[in-house]
Every structure is written in C-alpha cells, then in structure tokens.
Amino acid sequence: MGAAPKNAQTAARTLAEFAAGLRYEQIPAAARERARQCIIDTTGAALFGSRLPWSKIVAGHARNCGGNGSSRVIGTDLKVAPPAAALANGVCSHAFELDGLRKPSAGVHPGAILLPAALAAGEAQGASGKDVLTAFIAGAEVMFRIGLAAKQSTESLGFHAPGVNGPFGSAIVAGKLLGLNAAQLTQALGIAGSLGGGLLAFAKAGNGAMVKRLHMGRAAEAGVVAALLARDGYEGPDSVLEGQYGYLESYCRDGDATQFTKDLGTHFDIVYACLKRYACHITAHTPVQSLQELRAEHKFSGDDVVALTIHARHKVLSHHDIREPRDVAGAQYSVPFCAAIALYYDVNDPLAFSEIALNDAKVRALALKLKVVEMGHDEKGGAWATRVAVELKDGHRFERFAEEFKGTPASPLSAEELQTKFMRMAGAHAPAAALHAQLTALETVADCRTLAINAA
C-alpha cells in the first residue's frame, strides 16, 4: 500500500459517486422493504432505550452541549444541533442490545448508526421519508462493504467494529441528506476515517460495559460532523480506506480491498440486514432460542438442569465467555449468562435481561457452572451457529443445533411480528401506534419532522 496517485479512482471516490447518484427509483423493492423494516425496528429499540439511565445521561449531555437546534432526541422534548441529536439517538438505539446488524456478520449496526444520522440531518433539512430511506440505503451499501473488507479482523485487534466502520456509513447518510455532491462525500469519508473509535476493553475488564452503548452514538455523531465539515470545505484523504495508514492497514488484519466496491450498484447488501429477537448480543441468539424452544417443548426450567454445554465458534470463547458480569451490558454481552437467563425467564420480554436477572442467584450459579466448548471446524454453520446440550436431573438429555433465528434474512419477521415487537419496545410511548403507521408508509411522509418520535 502507498499514497494514491493524484486523481486516482480510490475506493472512497467510487463509493461517494455511487451514493451521490443513487435515486430511490433505482433501489429494488426487496432492498427498500428490508431497509424500512430496519428503520421501524430501530425506532422501537430507540424508544425503549430512551427510558434507560445511560441514555438519559447522554440526552442530558446533548441538552447541555447541543445548543438550540432542529434535530430531536427520540423519546424526549429536546431539540438540539444535528451532531448532538445523532449522538443521543445512537446511544438510545443501542441502549439495550435490541438493534439489528448484518448476517453474515460484517461488524456493522445499520439501524443504530445510520438512522440517528438520517434523522439528525433529515430534520435539519426537512427531508421527506423517501429521501431518508434512500440515504439510509446508500449509507448501508457503503458501510456494509467497508465492514466486509475487514474480514472479521477488527475485533480480534481489540476495536469494536461498528465504532470504526460506522462513521463512514453515517457520513454518507448525513451527507446525502445535506445535499453533498460526490466530491464533497469523498471528503466526508476521508474525515470520517479520523473520527472512528471504540475499544473492547469492557469485555475483559468485567466492568464499564455501559461504554459499549456510546460506540454507536459516537459513530452516528462522527458521520454527521464529517458531512457538515465537508459541506463547508474541510478536507480528508481520499485514500482513507485502502491507502497507507488507512482503515484496512490500521484497523484490520489481512483485509480485502476488493470488497469496498464489489457489486456496487448491482447488488444491494441491505437485504442482509438482520433484526434481533432478544435483548442480548447477537452471538447469544441461537443458544437462547434453542433453550427457549427446548423448555417449551419438554416443560422444564433451570431448576431441572444438571448440566448445560454450549458448542460455539471461537469468538464466543475469546470475547463472550463472561461468567460473572457486574452490569447489565456485560450480562447482555455474555453468551453463558444469556443462556442461563433463557432457562429461567421469558426471553421475548426485553426486561428478562435487566438488573433482575443480573442479580438472580440461580442465573449466576448456572452461568458459572455451564460449559462453553469450541465447535469443530468440520461442524456445519457460520459464526453464529451453536449446538446446546442439556441434561436434566431426571436423566433426560436434549440437544439442538441452530444457525438461524427469527429475524435473520433466511427467517424474517412477518409484518405482524415486527409490529408486535415494535409495540412491545415502544409501548410506553404515547403515539407509538401512530408512529408505527408513519414508518410503515415512510415514503409517503412529506417531512420527517412530522414523525411522532418525541415525547407527547
């Protein structure tokens, strides 16, 4: 790698040209539908998250530092400057592990990063719902490809992947809504590359996991800042992705630069967006689902279990085998702890992963004694595949393999299931039903400032 020749067609330039030129009519119906579902789901997650203490801290920060502006903080009556709104709404969206990502994983969180940027910039401009949806998809296509280029190596180096790839996606979203041309979007990407961050130290420290929520907010905020600066003439390196000391060289190991622009404009990667079913880290979803199903089928509870073994991929052992979490975020990040919760609680209720379970002596004891074993390389399934083996006190043994769960592209939520989840998350929000109707028909919304996201 080295400095790109002047006027070379770098990856950032190609991505910026694609995003600047993308029109709603060019987007396949399946891609528009998946993006709309992601927006609906993330909005519900943000409304749920806005009630939580860590979100309220950041909303207070936005109030104190965001000044008077046109961009709303979800679930509140605050209107602040776009970067401050993006920060607060990103934290709300990721506040309780309810927001979605991509399957197969690329270390990206489209909803919690792109929607806050879209709302922040869109409200500043009075953008239509169709414009918001188009910008959201443009940002997803860029961010997903950047995440794929890392080849799952970012987090092995200790960086939280969406914290470093997220600013690129949110810069595209905000920049497109602010009316930036391709040259300005290229500069926004160059700036965004210097605004990423987020360490996985919380996964090993045993404390401070609240900071994980901040990574999405900072990624959303960074993209809005990058777009605003680029609009005003600020510059950044256009070799920021593949060049020396750029994204691949600094945040990744043995990355693949061809992924940055692969099938750009001919394949819309947003169709791989994945919606979460449970309020826990994505690596816990298949064992949690398997245990929930086994409980329902065979009528047992955690008190009946004498042994539990979770067979999973290496990343679960290296990053998510946390046996004694000290806070809710750490519990949600822990596969064994979430599995133990699944044997005692109704995991369809987000509050199953709250302080109550964190302090439940039975859950804590089971999380300590269960086994987590690395799956063999010859076993089928991708990064999220697991096999659980349960042994009961009466001698019965049950085993279940799972690679999909309700919400993945291969097993999508129906419109009714998505609405049920949305209302469960947003039920305390007085205009929740009206907001769901608006989002379902997002392309008909003339001005996104009319979306019922603020406190009634």
C-alpha positions as CSV (number, residue, x, y, z in Angstrom):
1,M,0.0,0.0,0.0
2,G,1.1,3.6,-0.5
3,A,-0.2,7.0,-1.3
4,A,-2.7,7.0,-4.1
5,P,-1.7,8.9,-7.2
6,K,-3.4,12.3,-7.6
7,N,-6.9,11.9,-9.1
8,A,-6.7,8.0,-8.7
9,Q,-10.1,6.4,-8.5
10,T,-9.9,5.4,-4.9
11,A,-12.5,3.3,-3.1
12,A,-13.8,6.4,-1.3
13,R,-14.3,8.2,-4.6
14,T,-16.2,5.2,-6.1
15,L,-18.4,4.8,-3.1
16,A,-19.1,8.6,-2.9
17,E,-20.0,8.7,-6.6
18,F,-22.4,5.8,-6.1
19,A,-24.1,7.3,-3.1
20,A,-24.4,10.8,-4.6
21,G,-26.0,9.4,-7.7
22,L,-28.3,6.8,-6.0
23,R,-32.0,7.5,-6.6
24,Y,-35.0,5.9,-4.9
25,E,-36.3,4.5,-8.2
26,Q,-33.0,2.6,-8.7
27,I,-33.4,0.6,-5.5
28,P,-35.0,-2.8,-5.8
29,A,-38.3,-3.3,-3.9
30,A,-36.7,-6.0,-1.6
31,A,-34.0,-3.6,-0.6
32,R,-36.4,-0.8,0.2
33,E,-38.6,-3.2,2.2
34,R,-35.7,-4.5,4.3
35,A,-34.4,-1.0,5.0
36,R,-37.9,0.1,6.0
37,Q,-38.1,-2.9,8.4
38,C,-34.7,-1.9,9.9
39,I,-35.9,1.7,10.4
40,I,-39.1,0.5,12.1
41,D,-37.2,-1.9,14.4
42,T,-34.5,0.6,15.3
43,T,-37.0,3.3,16.1
44,G,-38.7,0.9,18.5
45,A,-35.4,0.0,20.1
46,A,-34.5,3.7,20.5
47,L,-37.8,4.5,22.2
48,F,-37.3,1.6,24.6
49,G,-33.7,2.7,25.1
50,S,-34.6,6.4,25.7
51,R,-36.0,5.4,29.1
52,L,-32.8,3.9,30.4
53,P,-30.4,5.7,32.7
54,W,-27.4,5.6,30.5
55,S,-29.5,7.1,27.6
56,K,-30.7,9.8,29.9
57,I,-27.2,10.8,30.8
58,V,-26.3,11.2,27.1
59,A,-29.5,13.1,26.4
60,G,-28.6,15.4,29.2
61,H,-25.2,15.9,27.6
62,A,-26.9,16.7,24.3
63,R,-29.1,19.2,26.0
64,N,-26.1,20.9,27.7
65,C,-23.8,20.9,24.7
66,G,-26.1,20.7,21.7
67,G,-27.5,24.2,21.9
68,N,-30.7,25.0,20.2
69,G,-31.3,23.1,17.0
70,S,-33.8,21.5,14.7
71,S,-33.0,17.8,15.4
72,R,-34.9,15.9,18.0
73,V,-33.8,13.5,20.7
74,I,-36.0,10.4,20.5
75,G,-38.5,10.0,23.3
76,T,-37.8,13.5,24.7
77,D,-38.9,17.0,24.0
78,L,-35.3,18.1,23.2
79,K,-34.3,19.8,20.0
80,V,-30.5,20.2,19.6
81,A,-27.9,20.5,16.9
82,P,-27.6,17.6,14.5
83,P,-24.4,16.1,15.9
84,A,-25.7,16.1,19.4
85,A,-29.0,14.5,18.3
86,A,-27.2,11.8,16.4
87,L,-25.0,11.0,19.5
88,A,-28.0,10.7,21.8
89,N,-30.2,8.8,19.4
90,G,-27.4,6.4,18.6
91,V,-27.0,5.6,22.3
92,C,-30.7,5.2,22.6
93,S,-30.9,2.8,19.7
94,H,-28.1,0.6,21.1
95,A,-29.1,1.1,24.7
96,F,-30.4,-2.4,25.4
97,E,-29.0,-4.6,22.6
98,L,-32.2,-4.5,20.6
99,D,-30.9,-3.1,17.4
100,G,-30.0,-5.2,14.4
101,L,-26.9,-5.8,12.3
102,R,-25.9,-7.9,9.2
103,K,-26.0,-11.7,8.6
104,P,-23.4,-13.0,7.8
105,S,-21.8,-10.5,10.2
106,A,-19.7,-7.7,8.9
107,G,-19.3,-5.9,12.2
108,V,-21.9,-3.3,11.3
109,H,-25.1,-2.0,13.0
110,P,-27.1,-0.3,10.3
111,G,-30.0,0.9,12.4
112,A,-28.2,2.3,15.5
113,I,-25.7,4.1,13.4
114,L,-27.5,5.1,10.2
115,L,-30.9,6.0,11.4
116,P,-29.7,8.6,14.0
117,A,-27.6,10.2,11.3
118,A,-30.6,10.2,8.9
119,L,-32.9,11.8,11.5
120,A,-30.4,14.4,12.6
121,A,-29.6,15.6,9.1
122,G,-33.0,14.9,7.7
123,E,-34.7,17.1,10.3
124,A,-32.2,19.9,9.7
125,Q,-33.2,19.9,6.1
126,G,-36.9,19.0,6.3
127,A,-36.2,15.9,4.2
128,S,-39.0,13.6,3.1
129,G,-39.4,10.0,4.2
130,K,-38.4,8.8,0.7
131,D,-35.2,10.9,1.0
132,V,-34.4,9.4,4.4
133,L,-35.0,5.9,3.2
134,T,-32.8,6.4,0.1
135,A,-30.0,8.0,2.2
136,F,-30.2,5.1,4.7
137,I,-29.8,2.6,1.9
138,A,-26.8,4.5,0.4
139,G,-25.1,4.5,3.8
140,A,-25.8,0.8,4.4
141,E,-24.3,-0.1,1.0
142,V,-21.1,1.8,1.8
143,M,-20.8,0.7,5.4
144,F,-21.6,-3.0,4.8
145,R,-18.9,-3.2,2.2
146,I,-16.3,-1.5,4.4
147,G,-17.2,-3.9,7.2
148,L,-16.8,-6.9,4.9
149,A,-13.4,-5.7,3.7
150,A,-12.2,-6.1,7.3
151,K,-12.8,-9.9,7.1
152,Q,-13.9,-10.1,10.8
153,S,-10.4,-9.0,12.0
154,T,-11.2,-5.6,13.6
155,E,-12.4,-7.0,16.9
156,S,-9.5,-9.5,17.2
157,L,-7.3,-6.4,17.4
158,G,-9.5,-5.0,20.2
159,F,-11.5,-2.4,18.3
160,H,-15.3,-2.5,18.4
161,A,-16.0,-2.9,14.7
162,P,-19.1,-0.6,14.3
163,G,-17.2,2.1,16.2
164,V,-14.6,2.3,13.4
165,N,-16.7,1.4,10.3
166,G,-19.8,3.2,11.4
167,P,-18.6,6.8,10.8
168,F,-18.2,6.1,7.1
169,G,-21.8,4.9,6.7
170,S,-23.3,7.8,8.8
171,A,-21.2,10.3,6.8
172,I,-22.8,9.0,3.6
173,V,-26.3,9.2,5.1
174,A,-25.9,12.7,6.5
175,G,-24.0,14.0,3.5
176,K,-26.6,12.8,1.0
177,L,-29.4,14.4,3.0
178,L,-27.4,17.6,3.3
179,G,-27.1,17.7,-0.5
180,L,-23.3,17.0,-0.8
181,N,-22.0,16.1,-4.2
182,A,-19.7,13.2,-4.9
183,A,-16.5,15.3,-4.4
184,Q,-17.8,16.5,-1.0
185,L,-18.9,13.0,0.0
186,T,-15.4,11.8,-0.8
187,Q,-14.0,14.4,1.6
188,A,-16.6,13.4,4.2
189,L,-15.4,9.8,4.0
190,G,-11.8,11.0,4.4
191,I,-12.8,13.0,7.5
192,A,-14.9,10.1,8.9
193,G,-11.8,7.9,8.9
194,S,-10.2,10.0,11.6
195,L,-13.3,10.1,13.8
196,G,-13.8,6.4,14.5
197,G,-13.1,4.6,17.7
198,G,-14.3,2.2,20.3
199,L,-12.3,-0.3,22.3
200,L,-13.5,-3.7,23.6
201,A,-11.7,-3.3,26.9
202,F,-15.1,-3.6,28.7
203,A,-15.3,-7.3,27.6
204,K,-12.2,-8.1,29.6
205,A,-12.4,-5.6,32.4
206,G,-15.6,-7.0,33.9
207,N,-17.0,-3.5,34.4
208,G,-17.8,-0.4,32.4
209,A,-19.7,-2.1,29.7
210,M,-22.1,0.9,29.6
211,V,-19.5,2.4,27.3
212,K,-20.5,-0.1,24.5
213,R,-23.7,1.9,24.1
214,L,-21.7,5.0,23.4
215,H,-19.9,3.5,20.4
216,M,-23.0,3.6,18.2
217,G,-23.8,7.1,19.2
218,R,-20.3,8.3,18.5
219,A,-20.3,6.6,15.1
220,A,-23.5,8.4,14.2
221,E,-22.3,11.7,15.5
222,A,-19.0,11.4,13.7
223,G,-20.6,10.9,10.4
224,V,-22.8,14.0,10.8
225,V,-19.8,16.1,11.9
226,A,-17.8,14.8,8.9
227,A,-20.6,15.7,6.5
228,L,-21.1,19.1,7.9
229,L,-17.3,19.8,7.7
230,A,-17.1,18.5,4.2
231,R,-20.0,20.7,3.2
232,D,-18.1,23.7,4.4
233,G,-14.9,22.8,2.6
234,Y,-13.0,20.8,5.1
235,E,-10.8,18.0,3.6
236,G,-9.8,14.5,4.3
237,P,-7.6,11.9,2.5
238,D,-9.4,10.1,-0.3
239,S,-7.2,7.0,0.2
240,V,-8.6,6.7,3.7
241,L,-9.9,3.1,3.1
242,E,-7.1,1.2,1.2
243,G,-4.2,3.6,1.5
244,Q,-1.2,3.5,3.8
245,Y,-2.3,4.1,7.4
246,G,-5.9,4.0,6.3
247,Y,-8.8,1.9,7.5
248,L,-7.5,-1.5,6.3
249,E,-4.0,-1.0,7.5
250,S,-4.8,0.4,10.8
251,Y,-8.0,-1.3,12.0
252,C,-7.8,-4.7,10.2
253,R,-5.6,-7.7,9.6
254,D,-5.3,-9.2,6.1
255,G,-8.3,-7.3,4.8
256,D,-9.7,-7.5,1.3
257,A,-9.8,-4.1,-0.5
258,T,-11.8,-5.6,-3.4
259,Q,-14.8,-5.8,-1.1
260,F,-15.1,-2.0,-0.9
261,T,-16.8,-1.7,-4.2
262,K,-17.8,-5.3,-5.1
263,D,-21.1,-5.5,-6.9
264,L,-21.8,-1.8,-6.0
265,G,-25.0,-0.7,-7.6
266,T,-25.9,-4.1,-8.9
267,H,-26.4,-5.9,-5.6
268,F,-28.0,-4.2,-2.6
269,D,-26.4,-5.6,0.5
270,I,-29.1,-4.1,2.8
271,V,-31.1,-7.3,2.1
272,Y,-28.8,-9.0,4.6
273,A,-29.9,-6.7,7.4
274,C,-30.7,-8.8,10.5
275,L,-33.2,-7.9,13.2
276,K,-32.7,-9.1,16.7
277,R,-35.2,-11.2,18.5
278,Y,-33.8,-10.8,22.0
279,A,-32.2,-8.1,24.1
280,C,-28.7,-9.6,24.0
281,H,-25.6,-9.8,21.9
282,I,-26.1,-11.5,18.6
283,T,-23.8,-14.4,19.4
284,A,-26.2,-15.4,22.2
285,H,-29.3,-15.5,19.9
286,T,-29.1,-19.1,18.7
287,P,-28.4,-20.7,22.1
288,V,-31.1,-18.6,23.7
289,Q,-33.6,-19.5,21.0
290,S,-32.7,-23.2,21.3
291,L,-33.1,-23.3,25.0
292,Q,-36.3,-21.4,24.9
293,E,-37.7,-23.9,22.4
294,L,-36.5,-26.9,24.4
295,R,-38.1,-25.5,27.5
296,A,-41.4,-25.1,25.8
297,E,-41.3,-28.5,24.2
298,H,-40.2,-30.5,27.2
299,K,-41.6,-28.5,30.1
300,F,-38.5,-28.0,32.2
301,S,-36.8,-25.0,33.8
302,G,-33.4,-24.0,35.0
303,D,-34.0,-25.8,38.3
304,D,-34.3,-29.1,36.5
305,V,-30.9,-28.7,34.7
306,V,-27.9,-30.6,36.0
307,A,-25.6,-29.8,33.1
308,L,-25.5,-27.5,30.1
309,T,-22.9,-27.3,27.3
310,I,-22.9,-24.7,24.6
311,H,-20.9,-25.6,21.5
312,A,-19.9,-22.3,19.7
313,R,-17.4,-20.7,17.4
314,H,-14.1,-19.3,18.7
315,K,-15.2,-15.7,19.1
316,V,-17.7,-16.7,21.7
317,L,-14.9,-18.2,23.8
318,S,-12.5,-15.3,23.2
319,H,-14.9,-12.4,23.6
320,H,-18.2,-13.5,25.1
321,D,-17.4,-16.1,27.7
322,I,-18.1,-13.8,30.6
323,R,-19.2,-15.7,33.7
324,E,-19.7,-13.0,36.4
325,P,-20.8,-9.8,34.7
326,R,-21.1,-6.8,37.0
327,D,-23.6,-4.8,35.0
328,V,-26.5,-5.3,32.6
329,A,-24.4,-4.5,29.5
330,G,-21.8,-7.1,30.5
331,A,-24.6,-9.7,31.1
332,Q,-26.1,-9.0,27.6
333,Y,-22.6,-9.4,26.1
334,S,-22.1,-12.8,27.8
335,V,-23.3,-15.9,26.0
336,P,-23.3,-18.2,29.1
337,F,-25.1,-15.6,31.2
338,C,-27.8,-15.1,28.5
339,A,-28.2,-18.9,28.1
340,A,-28.7,-19.1,31.9
341,I,-31.3,-16.3,31.7
342,A,-33.1,-18.3,28.9
343,L,-33.7,-21.2,31.3
344,Y,-35.4,-19.0,33.9
345,Y,-37.1,-16.1,32.1
346,D,-39.3,-15.3,29.1
347,V,-36.6,-14.0,26.8
348,N,-39.2,-12.5,24.4
349,D,-39.5,-9.8,27.1
350,P,-36.6,-7.4,26.8
351,L,-36.7,-6.9,30.6
352,A,-35.7,-10.5,31.0
353,F,-32.2,-9.2,30.5
354,S,-32.4,-6.5,33.2
355,E,-31.0,-6.0,36.7
356,I,-33.4,-8.6,38.0
357,A,-31.7,-11.4,36.1
358,L,-28.3,-9.9,36.7
359,N,-28.8,-10.3,40.4
360,D,-30.6,-13.6,40.3
361,A,-28.6,-16.1,42.3
362,K,-29.9,-19.1,40.3
363,V,-28.9,-17.5,37.0
364,R,-25.5,-16.5,38.3
365,A,-24.8,-20.0,39.6
366,L,-25.8,-21.7,36.3
367,A,-23.7,-19.3,34.3
368,L,-20.7,-20.2,36.3
369,K,-21.1,-24.0,36.1
370,L,-22.2,-24.5,32.4
371,K,-19.6,-25.3,29.8
372,V,-18.7,-23.4,26.6
373,V,-16.8,-25.6,24.1
374,E,-15.4,-24.6,20.7
375,M,-17.2,-26.2,17.8
376,G,-15.1,-28.3,15.5
377,H,-14.0,-26.9,12.1
378,D,-15.8,-29.7,10.4
379,E,-19.2,-28.8,12.0
380,K,-21.7,-27.0,9.8
381,G,-22.8,-23.5,10.4
382,G,-21.5,-19.9,10.3
383,A,-20.2,-17.6,13.0
384,W,-23.5,-17.5,15.0
385,A,-24.2,-21.3,14.8
386,T,-24.4,-23.1,18.2
387,R,-25.3,-26.5,19.5
388,V,-26.7,-26.8,23.0
389,A,-26.8,-30.0,25.1
390,V,-29.0,-30.1,28.1
391,E,-29.0,-32.8,30.8
392,L,-31.8,-32.9,33.3
393,K,-31.9,-34.2,36.9
394,D,-34.3,-37.0,35.8
395,G,-31.7,-38.2,33.3
396,H,-33.3,-36.8,30.1
397,R,-30.9,-35.3,27.6
398,F,-31.8,-32.9,24.8
399,E,-29.6,-31.3,22.1
400,R,-30.4,-28.7,19.5
401,F,-28.4,-27.1,16.7
402,A,-29.3,-23.6,15.4
403,E,-27.9,-21.2,12.8
404,E,-30.9,-19.1,12.1
405,F,-33.3,-17.3,14.4
406,K,-36.4,-15.3,13.8
407,G,-35.3,-12.0,12.3
408,T,-32.5,-13.2,10.1
409,P,-32.8,-12.8,6.3
410,A,-33.5,-16.6,6.0
411,S,-36.2,-16.4,8.7
412,P,-37.6,-12.9,8.6
413,L,-40.1,-11.4,10.9
414,S,-43.6,-11.0,9.3
415,A,-45.2,-7.6,9.3
416,E,-47.3,-8.7,12.2
417,E,-44.4,-10.0,14.2
418,L,-42.4,-6.8,13.5
419,Q,-45.3,-4.7,14.7
420,T,-45.7,-6.8,17.8
421,K,-42.0,-6.3,18.6
422,F,-42.2,-2.6,17.9
423,M,-45.2,-2.1,20.2
424,R,-43.5,-4.1,22.9
425,M,-40.5,-1.9,22.7
426,A,-42.3,1.4,22.2
427,G,-45.5,0.7,24.2
428,A,-44.8,3.3,26.8
429,H,-44.5,6.0,24.1
430,A,-48.0,7.5,23.8
431,P,-48.1,8.0,20.0
432,A,-46.4,4.6,19.3
433,A,-49.2,3.2,17.1
434,A,-49.4,6.4,15.0
435,L,-45.6,6.4,14.6
436,H,-45.6,2.7,13.5
437,A,-48.2,3.6,10.9
438,Q,-46.0,6.5,9.7
439,L,-42.9,4.4,9.4
440,T,-44.7,1.6,7.6
441,A,-45.6,4.1,4.9
442,L,-42.4,6.0,5.2
443,E,-42.2,7.0,1.6
444,T,-45.5,9.0,1.9
445,V,-44.1,11.1,4.8
446,A,-43.6,14.6,3.2
447,D,-41.4,15.9,6.1
448,C,-39.5,13.7,8.6
449,R,-40.0,16.4,11.2
450,T,-43.6,15.2,11.5
451,L,-42.6,11.7,12.6
452,A,-44.0,11.2,16.1
453,I,-40.7,10.4,17.8
454,N,-40.7,13.0,20.5
455,A,-42.4,12.8,23.9
456,A,-46.1,13.5,23.7
